[in-house]
């Protein structure tokens, strides 16, 4: 799976207001072993906000922040 293509497809789905498809795409990318990418967590958090799943969104934003902290300078 090309992670960047999948992220792009998820973003397009989110922009087209197909939030459930976008969530599924981002979740599958995360489950495929690319869970250290902050973009996945950030996009999932944004999807959760659009679905009013605010507690889940907060957890995803916190995870995204943790991923960014480990990126070398």
Secondary structure by P-SEA (a helix, b strand, c coil): ccaaaaaaaaaaaaaacaaaaaaaaaaaaaaacccccaaaaaaaaaaaaaacaaaaaaaaaaaaaaaaaaccc
